[in-house]
């Protein structure tokens, strides 16, 4: 009888977990999976429905239900009745036989720059990956037009995935990628950027349903976006792919040093 050989990570196939916040049936995740399957064994664990802007919410007081999801008669992945962060957590802790080498979240239908990073389910799914100690990438296509072409963004995700697998990422750091919705010939390049400080100027559109009941619909515009292409929002507006390293350590270290000089001890 042949002796069983256990392969280490350098000997076995690359394993990538794919998730998103637009739902398992979204066009963006289909394009991403198609591209990543060229380089890795891909497992999809994604929300069963739209979960945009849910941030890093996790489900604690209700059961998480998971169903196999089929596309064109073929198994595509697992649909979770939960948030993007739920999907990553349950995939790594319960569904997968071992931790993936990489987590890629996306491709989001819409931009995730500036303050949007805080609200984004796409980014939060990748953040959860870093919490679990797994290199993670969030990828977004910066358009809200229906049925955009995700193919170039998917190729960027594949190439960057290989680079991350080779180079590695610092602990607790993920890469937030935003790709302009332009033909490849019009893309000026790829830049490493910082998160813009631009904020949404929120407004609520007051409407009334057919039954005469009032409701409100959130809308708004991004105020004073940066023009310096070293920032994510400016980079994509000027035709560059933006790659921003971000992390979940929210400590303001500059203010931490200032507070050290306050008479904090007198508060006791």
Order of alpha helices (4+ residues) and beta strands (2+ residues): beta-alpha-beta-beta-beta-alpha-beta-alpha-alpha-beta-alpha-beta-beta-beta-beta-alpha-beta-alpha
